[in-house]
Amino acid sequence: MSIEELKEKHSKQQEKIDAFSDLLDDLVNTTDKKKILWKEVYENALRDRVNAEILFGEAYTAMQMTTTEHITVGPILTKYLERMNRSNEQLLKLAELISKAEEQSSRIDPDDIFSKISE
């Protein structure tokens, strides 16, 4: 992978992080500490996926040279795929947590409405 391709990936990754930050900012009832932690989890998962993808590409190219390389590099490729899969699972879990937080912030509490009417 060329330096230009890496710069492009980094730029797209930063755009995703910025969009994710905007999403977190819309969560009103979520603490700032939780938002910071979620953003860090998101950044780490994206970074892990990109790094594993780069290393996978290099190992895949090396593996195609000879049978010996295939035997040597094959298990390494499996580990990179597992790393990318774990990153995907982290992102899915994070999406689930954020979805629950959004539901809680949009939920209307009848007692709260009554107390506001009574004021």
ABEGO torsion letter per residue (X at the ends): XBAAAAAAAAAAAAAAAAAAAAAAAABAABBAAAAAAAAAAAAAAAAAAAAAAAAAAAAAAAAAABAAAAAAAAAAAAAAAAAAAAAAAAAAAAAAAAAAAAAAAABBBAAAAAAAAAX
